[in-house]
């Protein structure tokens, strides 16, 4: 029993260390810059995160909803939205239900930029996994999706969602 617990503790520690390394590598400024360069896109990380949220979770979102989804204060999102709007990557319009609120949507250029960035990320990941068998890739994807779902479920439960 003690040996199994110790082995499980070490396995959990190894998983935690590996996840930390992956998260650090994926979130490094130089990784983002490398992907932007490959994609031919000039976009900082926070701008990329904002465009990705709009792209992945649907457009025509209220600014306050987007701030919630990004877990960022609305004033910070407002500043980033203004910057992206000036760059022609997104557009704002008044919310028909509440004229005080703003709704956001990607422009064609914004959609094109995020799609190019996502394509560059896909190609980069493909190159990292080049030596993996198809079975290993599928199993890794399955387990990673399972972990992501578990984390999302736990977050919802702990926040009363």
C-alpha positions, 0 to 999 in steps of 0.5 A: 500500500505504501509503495503504491501510494509513493509511486502514485505520488511520484507519478503525480509529481512528474505530471505536475512538473511536465504540465508546468514545463509545457505551460511555461513553454506555451506561454513564453513571449518568445514562443508567441513571437515565433508563432506570429513570425511564422504566421506573418501576424503582428499581434501581442499575446493579450491581443491574440488571447482576445481574438482567440476567445472571440474566434473560438467562443463565438462573435458578437459578444458584449465587452463585459462578457469577454472580460469575464471569459478572459478573467481580466478587468473590463478596463484592460479589455477596453484598452486592448479592444481599442488597440485591436479596433485601430488595427482593423482586427475587430469592430465594436457596435452598440448593443441593441438591448442596452445602448451603454454596452458594446458588442464585439466581433472579428473583422475579416482581417481579424479572423484571417490573423487568428486563423493564420496564428492557429495554423502556425501553432498547429504546424509547430505542434506537428513538428514537435510530435513528428516522431510520435506514432499515430497511436501515441498522438491519439492517446495523448490527445485523449488523455489531455482532453480528459484532463482539460475536461476534468479541470473545467468541471472542477472549476465549475463546481468550485465556482458554483457553476 
